Amino acid sequence: MAVILTGANRNDITQLLPLVEAIPPIRGKRGRPLSKPRIIQADRGYDHDKYRRPLHAQGIKTEIARRNTPHGSGLGKTRWVVERTIGWLHNYRRLRVRFERLAVIHEAFIKIACSLICWRKLNCVESSFC
C-alpha cells in the first residue's frame, strides 16, 4: 500500500505516476520479487492517454473507465474496495478535518490509520470471524 498527501487544490491525476512509483516491491512465491503491480484501476477522472502510456511501458495494465461513455464498465465490482477503505479512513476523527499545520504530521496519521486498517483486515481473515 502506498499513500501520498497533497494539497486540496491539486488534481489527483498529477499524482498517479508518483503514487505507482511509491508502491513497495510486491513479493510472491520463491524467486524474484515483483516490483510493480500488474494492474491499475481508476475512475473516469484518470482517463488520459498521457498517463496510460507510461504505465503500459512499465508493463502495467490499466482498467480506467473512458470519459463520455455510458456507465456500466464493470469497475464498480472491484473498485468498491478503494471507496470502502476511504470510508474506513474517515472513521478516524482526526483525519476527517485536518487540524495539523505540518503536512508530515498529517501524513504520519494517515499512514498509521492505513496500517491499522490493514492489520485489522489481516487479523480478521486469519481468525475467520469479524
N, C-alpha and C positions, 0 to 999 in steps of 0.2 A: 504494500500500500504506500502511496505517496500523497503528500498534501503540500500545497503551495498557497501562501497567503498573499493576496493582492489588495489593492485599494478598491473601494466600492465602485469607483467610477471607471474601472478598467474593464475592457471587453474580455470575456472568458476565452475566446478563441486565441488570443495572443499568448496564452499560457499553455496551449495544448502541447507543443513540442517540448518546452522545458519540463512539463509535468511527466511526459513519457520518458524523458532522459533521467528524471529523478527516481524512477521506479528501480528499486534494487534488483540485482540478479535473482531470477526465479530458479530455484533448484528443482530438479526432477529426480529420476532414478539415478543409479550409478552412471558416472561418466561426466561429460562436460556440462556445467550448469547453463541453463537457458538464460540469456542475458537480456531478453526483451519479451514483452507479451506477444502472443500470437494474433490477437485481435483487439481492436479498439471499437467500442460502441459509443455513439454520441447522438444527441438530438439535432434538430434542424439548424440550430444556432452555429454548429460547427461545419456546416456544409459549404466547403470551398475547396476547389482543387489545389489551391496554393498550399494547403495543409495536408491534403491527401497524398500528394506526390512524395514528400519526404518520408512519410510513414510507409508507403509502398516500397520505396527504395531501401528501407531498413528491413523489409520482409514482413511488415505488419499489415494484416488485412484490416480494412475499415468497414464497419457497418454504421454508416451515417445516413440518416434519413435525408432525402433530397428536398429542397425547398420547392414550393409551388406544386407539390404532388399531393394527392389525397392521403389522408391518414390511413392507418392500417398496414404500416410497413412491417409489423411484427416485432419491432424492437421493444415494445412495452412488456413483452413476455419475460425478457431478461433485464431490461433497463430499470425495472422497479426496484432492484437491489440497491442501486445508487440513490434513488429517491427515498427509499426506506432508511438508508444509512444517514442521509442528510436530516431526516426526521429524528433519528436517534441522537444526532449531534445537538439538535435543538432541545433535547431533554435536559441538557446541561445548561442551567440557568445563566451561568457566567458567559456562555458562548452566544446566547441569543442576542444580547446587546453588548457591543464592545465598550468596556469601561477602561481598559488599559491604554495608556498613551504610547507605550513602546510596542511595536509590531512583533518583536521577538517574544515578548511575554504572551501575547495573544496566540501566536503560532505554537508556542510550547503547550498552552492549554488545549489547543485543537489537537495536537499530536498525542497528548495524554488521553484525551477523550477517545480518539481513534484507537489507541492501544487498549483502552478499557472495553470498547465495543468489540474488538477482535478477540480479546481474552474471554469475554463473556460468551461470545458466539462459539468459540472453540471449546470452552468448558461445557457448554450446553450440548454440543454434538457428542463429546466424549461420554457424558453422563447419561445420554439418551432421554433426558427429561428436562423440560424448561419451565 
